[in-house]
Amino acid sequence: MDFFDPTLEVACRALGWWSGELTSANAYLAVGETGGFHLH
């Protein structure tokens, strides 16, 4: 799945403005017995 979410863009821009850093967000989906990333 690869798509652009305008609401998430606004949140990233706000966080970047507040922190003075570049920001981005990624989401991953693992279903069934598929292993995913550990929380970090």
N, C-alpha and C positions, 0 to 999 in steps of 0.2 A: 504494500500500500504506500503510495507516495502522493501526498496532496498538501496544499497550502491552506492554513487556517488563519483568516484575518484577525480573529479574536486573540489567538495565541501570539500573533505578530505584535499586536498592541501591548500585550503583557510583557513580551521580551523587550520591546522598545522602552517601556516604562522602567523595567528593572535595569536595563542598560543605562538609562538616563540617571536613575537614582544611584547606581553603583559606579558609574563612570567607566564601565567595562563593556566589551562586546558580549552579547548574549545570544543563545540559540536554544531550541528545544527539539528533542527527538522522542518518538514514541515507538515502542516495539510490542508486538503481540505474539505470544506463544500459546498454543492451544493443546489440549490433550496431554499426552505424555512428553511433549516437546519441552526440552529444557530451555530456560531463558536466562537472562543476566541476573546475577545477585543484586540485591538492593545496594545502591551506593549514593 
